[in-house]
């Protein structure tokens, strides 16, 4: 996707953030959607607190991290300064990190197996917390990737709701990097609709405009705001 960012010689984080917000608004309006329906999750994984500060100081409050350990190292201090921030876990969740994840995050996008669903249900009840919960769907059926296979999605969604009593609100996907993302976004939208799930976490720096066409409510953008990462 072509972006106005390329026309700025040395865009800083605040400028990049403003441009991405404008691009989201434009994509929403072009498709007859209310921009307010779309949450920009600024993906801050691998970036230190000092790199995140400009986005916080610009007024943005929703951020995504991949690892519980990394979030633990930088977000408690940031939350003291910005108590209204919202932190989303967008990476794989290990069962031994569920307690910390429930305590630290406001949303979890990567529920993908019964063991995690059961552990989350127990911890959410213990901690009396209300989290936004998404099930990750492996739309490409990639063996190396986490997520519920599309053919198993309906059963797993039902189990999460009835067996584990989890208030699932949405679905998340990461399309294969070497395939057009649109069919994967369309598939996720179809699964969500038939299961009456209102939230769709899909679309990243290169394809969030396409995701918005297919109903994304949460787009996860990092490198287009912070610059390229040196590690994952």
C-alpha positions in Angstrom: 0.0 0.0 0.0 1.4 3.4 -0.9 1.6 5.8 2.0 2.2 9.5 2.3 4.9 8.6 4.9 7.2 8.0 1.9 7.0 11.7 1.0 8.4 12.9 4.4 12.2 13.0 4.5 12.5 12.2 8.2 9.1 11.5 9.7 9.1 11.1 13.4 6.8 8.8 15.4 4.1 11.4 16.1 4.0 12.4 12.4 3.8 8.7 11.3 1.0 8.1 13.8 -1.0 11.1 12.5 -0.6 9.8 8.9 -1.7 6.3 9.8 -4.7 7.7 11.7 -5.6 9.7 8.6 -5.2 6.7 6.3 -7.5 4.6 8.6 -10.1 7.4 8.5 -9.9 7.6 4.7 -10.3 3.9 4.2 -13.2 3.8 6.6 -15.1 6.7 4.9 -14.3 5.2 1.5 -16.2 2.1 2.5 -19.1 3.7 4.2 -17.8 3.0 7.7 -17.6 5.2 10.7 -13.9 5.7 11.5 -14.8 5.6 15.2 -15.6 1.9 14.8 -11.9 1.1 14.1 -9.3 0.9 16.8 -5.7 1.4 15.9 -3.6 -1.0 18.0 -0.1 0.5 17.8 2.3 -2.5 17.9 5.1 -1.6 20.2 6.8 -5.0 20.4 10.7 -4.8 20.4 10.6 -1.0 20.8 11.8 0.5 24.1 9.7 2.8 26.4 11.5 5.9 25.1 10.4 5.0 21.5 6.8 4.6 22.6 6.6 7.9 24.6 6.0 10.1 21.6 2.9 8.1 20.6 1.6 8.3 24.2 2.4 12.0 24.4 0.5 12.5 21.1 -2.6 11.2 22.8 -2.7 7.6 21.6 -3.6 5.0 24.2 -4.0 1.6 22.6 -0.9 -0.6 22.1 -0.1 -4.2 21.3 2.7 -6.4 22.6 3.7 -9.9 21.5 5.3 -11.2 24.8 4.2 -11.1 28.4 7.9 -10.8 29.5 8.6 -7.8 27.3 5.4 -6.1 28.4 6.3 -6.6 32.0 9.6 -4.9 31.5 8.3 -1.6 30.1 4.6 -1.1 30.5 4.0 -0.8 34.3 6.1 2.4 34.5 4.3 3.8 31.4 0.9 2.9 32.9 1.8 4.9 36.0 2.2 8.0 33.8 -0.7 7.2 31.4 -3.2 5.2 33.5 -5.8 5.3 30.8 -3.8 3.3 28.3 -5.1 0.0 26.9 -2.7 -2.9 26.4 -3.4 -5.7 24.0 -1.6 -9.1 23.8 -1.3 -9.9 20.1 1.3 -12.7 20.3 1.1 -16.3 21.4 0.1 -17.0 25.0 1.7 -19.7 27.0 -0.2 -21.4 29.8 2.4 -20.5 32.4 2.0 -16.8 31.5 -1.8 -16.7 31.7 -1.9 -15.3 35.3 0.4 -12.4 34.4 -1.4 -11.8 31.1 -4.8 -11.4 32.7 -3.3 -9.0 35.3 -1.4 -6.9 32.8 -3.4 -6.8 29.5 -6.8 -5.3 28.7 -7.4 -7.5 25.6 -6.1 -10.9 24.4 -6.2 -11.6 20.7 -4.7 -15.1 20.6 -6.9 -17.7 22.3 -6.2 -20.7 20.2 -6.6 -24.0 22.2 -8.7 -25.5 25.0 -5.8 -25.4 27.5 -5.5 -21.6 27.2 -9.3 -21.1 27.2 -9.6 -23.1 30.4 -6.7 -21.3 32.1 -8.0 -17.9 31.0 -11.5 -18.6 32.4 -10.0 -19.6 35.7 -7.7 -16.6 36.0 -10.3 -14.0 34.8 -12.7 -15.3 37.5 -10.0 -15.2 40.2 -8.9 -11.7 39.3 -12.4 -10.4 38.6 -11.2 -8.7 35.4 -13.1 -7.9 32.2 -11.0 -8.4 29.1 -11.7 -8.1 25.4 -11.2 -11.6 24.1 -10.4 -12.8 20.6 -9.9 -16.2 19.1 -7.1 -16.5 16.7 -8.0 -18.3 13.4 -5.3 -19.8 11.2 -7.0 -18.9 8.0 -4.1 -20.2 5.9 -3.9 -23.5 7.6 -0.2 -23.0 8.1 1.4 -25.8 10.2 4.0 -23.5 11.7 1.5 -20.9 12.8 -0.8 -20.8 15.9 -4.5 -20.5 15.6 -7.7 -22.6 15.2 -8.2 -24.0 11.8 -11.2 -22.5 9.9 -13.1 -25.9 9.9 -12.7 -26.1 13.7 -13.6 -22.5 14.4 -17.4 -22.9 15.0 -16.9 -25.7 17.5 -14.1 -23.9 19.4 -16.1 -20.7 19.6 -19.0 -22.6 21.0 -16.8 -24.4 23.5 -15.3 -21.1 24.7 -18.7 -19.6 25.2 -20.5 -22.6 26.8 -17.9 -24.9 28.4 -15.4 -22.2 29.5 -17.9 -19.3 29.9 -15.5 -16.9 28.1 -17.1 -13.7 26.8 -15.6 -14.0 23.3 -16.1 -10.8 21.4 -14.1 -11.3 18.2 -11.6 -13.1 15.9 -8.1 -12.4 14.9 -6.0 -13.6 11.9 -2.5 -13.1 10.3 -2.7 -14.0 6.6 0.2 -15.9 5.1 2.8 -13.4 4.1 3.1 -14.7 0.5 -0.6 -14.7 -0.3 -3.1 -11.8 -1.0 -4.6 -11.0 2.4 -8.2 -10.1 1.1 -9.5 -13.7 0.9 -8.3 -14.4 4.5 -10.0 -11.2 5.7 -13.1 -12.3 3.9 -13.0 -15.7 5.5 -12.5 -14.3 9.0 -15.4 -11.9 8.5 -17.6 -14.8 7.3 -16.8 -16.9 10.4 -17.4 -14.0 12.7 -20.8 -13.2 11.1 -22.2 -16.6 11.5 -21.1 -16.7 15.1 -22.4 -13.2 15.9 -19.0 -11.9 16.9 -18.7 -8.1 16.5 -14.9 -7.6 16.6 -12.3 -8.4 13.9 -8.6 -8.0 14.6 -7.0 -8.0 11.2 -4.7 -5.9 9.1 -1.2 -4.7 9.7 1.1 -2.0 8.3 1.0 -3.2 4.7 -2.7 -4.2 4.4 -4.8 -2.5 7.0 -6.8 -0.6 4.3 -7.8 -3.9 2.8 -8.8 -5.2 6.2 -11.0 -2.2 6.8 -12.9 -3.1 3.6 -13.8 -6.5 5.1 -14.9 -5.1 8.5 -11.8 -4.9 10.6 -12.5 -3.2 14.0 -8.9 -3.5 15.2 -5.9 -2.9 13.0 -2.4 -3.7 14.3 0.2 -1.3 13.0 3.8 -1.0 14.2 6.5 -0.6 11.6 4.6 2.1 9.7 4.7 4.2 12.9 7.9 3.3 14.7 10.0 2.2 11.7 11.5 -1.1 10.8 12.3 -3.5 13.6 15.8 -5.0 14.1 14.4 -8.0 15.9 11.1 -9.9 16.4 
